[in-house]
Amino acid sequence: MKRALGFVMLAAASQAALAQSVHWSTKPANDYSRYNSGAVTGPPDGTATALTWFDTTWVRDFQPGKITVAALERGLKLPAGELVKWDIIAFEAHHADAHGQPFDSALWMASDLKSIIASSYDPATSGGTYADPRSGWKFRSGPLSAAEYKALFPGAKNAGPMGWILIKLPPGVDKTSPMFSVWVSENFSQSANGVPAPDAIGVIR
């Protein structure tokens, strides 16, 4: 029993050790999306793309970045070990909406070209934490001041206030697949408010 428990603990520690950085998108997913996805590729740099009037961004080819998961946790004021519980992290140019939420309403999709899953994020329903019971997706969001953002990403071209969001995907797609991609657009539900303006999208691996 002790031996089995030790094996489980070692496996968990190994999994946590592997998640040392966020893998940031580096390419638009197709030719159509290159027009509104270029500013979203790469690590956060303060250059955002507002998604209005049925506009979308669709990115893929996630490559390891320089910032560690531990550094991100400190910068976002999260407990140690929190980020490895999530699958996707994204940043957007922050402009407080009517509900004062740090990340705007959005429609999200993820695919590994074998399966595709989708959900809507509407912070007006439950503040910075939201779960969609129909799809199994979970969300958590928070704000960053301009100074906090600049300290976390000193190479950013622009250092305005930012919002961040963490996403937990339900089973169905493989986030480690080289074909994994993420798609986001404005949320047109009646209670939705604000226009998402993503700065960067990353996968926690």
Protein Blocks (a to p, Z undefined) as FASTA:
>chain_A
ZZmmmmmmmmmmmmmmmmmbccddfbdfbfklmmmmmmmgccdehiacddeehiacddeh
iaddfbdfklmmmmnopaehklmmpmbdcdddddddfkopabdcddddddehlaccdddd
dfklnojbdcdfknopacddddddfklmmmmmmmbmbfcdcddddddddehiafkbmkbc
cdddddfbfkbgcjdddfbdcddZZ
